[in-house]
Structure formats: C-alpha cells, structure tokens
Amino acid sequence: MAINREPQVFLFLSQILGENIVGASGDILGHVYDLTAEFVEPYPIVTGIIFSSARKKNPMFLPWREVLDIDENEDVSVSIKSTDEISTLNLRSGEILLKDALLDKQVVDLMAPRFEG
C-alpha cells in the first residue's frame, strides 16, 4: 500500500499492530505497538507510530512523516536507519493513542443514516 501525505489512505489498526518496522538499511527496528492520532472530523489522522524494540527498554515514537510504505506483508518501511534516530513519546494536545482509545471498544456513528427494514 503506497503511503502518501493525503488523508485518504485508510488503515485498519488491528492489521498493523505487531507488524515489523523496517529501517532504511533493511534491518527490522522493532514492531508496531500503537499509533498516535489527532481526532478531526470525519476520521482521525495518524500522526505517529509507537513501537517496541529489543534494543530499547521503553516504547519509541516515530512521526508518521517518516513512514515510506506499508508493503503487502504489512511491514512498515521507514526513512530512518536505526533506533538512535528515534525520539521519546510526547503526545501533543489533541493527540491520542489509538489502541487504548479504540481497540475492543464499541464505536457508534450518531450521524449515520438509519435504515428501517
């Protein structure tokens, strides 16, 4: 799936969780733990990836702009070469962790048209 900066690309959170983060050098840097997003209407916009690595104790944050592609195996290719280029997570105002906020929760669209059968 080609990734671009336009907000029309849809991802299913459950499909990307646990997938490999592959650095520019081809090495696996870690695995997707969560996504950060900014809630805007009508859909949240992903702002970053939280991932875990065997090399670092705490989860790391990678801005979404560093994501190059998500391939057919759902590996996430990124522009960085190593986890040394990664910052710690600092959620900005209005950002949420999608896994905690949405996964295994009932989401109701109150604006959807109702059909009676």
C-alpha positions as CSV (number, residue, x, y, z in Angstrom):
1,M,0.0,0.0,0.0
2,A,1.6,3.2,-1.1
3,I,1.6,5.8,1.7
4,N,1.3,9.5,0.8
5,R,0.6,12.6,2.8
6,E,-3.0,12.9,1.7
7,P,-5.6,11.9,4.3
8,Q,-7.4,9.4,2.1
9,V,-5.4,6.3,3.0
10,F,-7.3,4.1,5.4
11,L,-5.6,1.6,7.7
12,F,-7.1,-1.0,10.0
13,L,-5.4,-0.7,13.3
14,S,-5.7,-4.4,14.1
15,Q,-3.9,-5.2,10.9
16,I,-0.8,-3.0,11.6
17,L,-0.3,-3.8,15.3
18,G,2.6,-6.1,15.9
19,E,4.0,-5.7,12.3
20,N,7.7,-5.1,11.6
21,I,9.2,-1.6,11.4
22,V,11.9,-1.9,8.7
23,G,14.6,0.8,8.6
24,A,16.2,2.3,5.5
25,S,19.1,-0.1,5.9
26,G,16.7,-3.1,5.6
27,D,17.0,-4.0,9.3
28,I,14.0,-4.7,11.5
29,L,14.0,-1.9,14.1
30,G,11.0,-3.1,16.1
31,H,7.3,-3.9,16.0
32,V,4.2,-1.6,15.9
33,Y,2.8,-1.2,19.4
34,D,0.3,1.6,18.8
35,L,-0.5,4.6,16.6
36,T,-0.9,8.2,17.6
37,A,-3.7,10.2,16.0
38,E,-5.3,13.6,16.1
39,F,-9.1,13.5,16.3
40,V,-10.5,15.5,13.5
41,E,-13.8,15.1,11.6
42,P,-14.7,12.8,10.0
43,Y,-11.8,10.4,10.7
44,P,-8.7,10.6,12.9
45,I,-5.4,11.5,11.2
46,V,-2.5,9.3,12.1
47,T,0.4,11.4,13.4
48,G,2.9,8.7,14.5
49,I,3.8,5.2,15.3
50,I,4.7,3.9,18.8
51,F,6.9,0.8,18.5
52,S,8.9,-1.5,20.7
53,S,12.4,-2.7,20.1
54,A,14.7,-5.3,21.7
55,R,17.4,-2.6,21.8
56,K,15.4,-0.1,23.9
57,K,13.5,-0.6,27.1
58,N,10.7,2.0,26.6
59,P,8.4,2.2,23.5
60,M,9.6,4.7,20.9
61,F,7.8,7.4,18.8
62,L,8.3,7.8,15.1
63,P,6.5,10.6,13.3
64,W,4.2,9.4,10.5
65,R,6.1,11.6,8.0
66,E,9.0,9.1,8.4
67,V,6.8,6.2,7.1
68,L,7.6,5.4,3.4
69,D,5.4,2.4,2.7
70,I,3.4,-0.4,4.1
71,D,4.0,-3.4,1.9
72,E,1.8,-6.4,1.0
73,N,3.2,-8.2,4.1
74,E,2.2,-5.2,6.1
75,D,5.8,-4.4,7.0
76,V,6.2,-0.7,7.7
77,S,9.2,0.8,5.8
78,V,10.6,4.0,7.4
79,S,13.2,6.5,6.4
80,I,15.4,6.2,9.5
81,K,18.3,3.7,9.7
82,S,18.5,3.0,13.4
83,T,16.6,3.4,16.7
84,D,19.3,6.0,17.7
85,E,17.4,8.5,15.5
86,I,14.1,8.0,17.4
87,S,12.6,10.4,20.0
88,T,10.6,9.6,23.1
89,L,6.8,9.9,23.1
90,N,5.4,13.3,23.9
91,L,1.7,13.5,23.0
92,R,0.7,16.9,21.8
93,S,-2.6,18.5,22.7
94,G,-5.4,16.7,20.9
95,E,-3.4,13.5,20.2
96,I,-4.5,10.1,21.4
97,L,-3.2,6.6,21.4
98,L,-5.5,4.7,19.1
99,K,-5.1,1.2,20.6
100,D,-6.1,2.4,24.0
101,A,-8.9,4.7,22.7
102,L,-10.5,2.5,20.1
103,L,-9.4,-1.2,20.0
104,D,-12.0,-3.5,21.5
105,K,-14.4,-0.6,22.1
106,Q,-17.8,-0.1,20.6
107,V,-17.8,2.9,18.3
108,V,-21.2,4.4,17.3
109,D,-21.7,6.8,14.4
110,L,-24.5,9.0,15.6
111,M,-24.6,10.9,12.2
112,A,-25.1,7.8,10.0
113,P,-28.4,7.5,8.2
114,R,-30.8,5.0,9.8
115,F,-32.4,2.3,7.7
116,E,-35.5,0.5,8.7
117,G,-36.3,-2.9,7.2
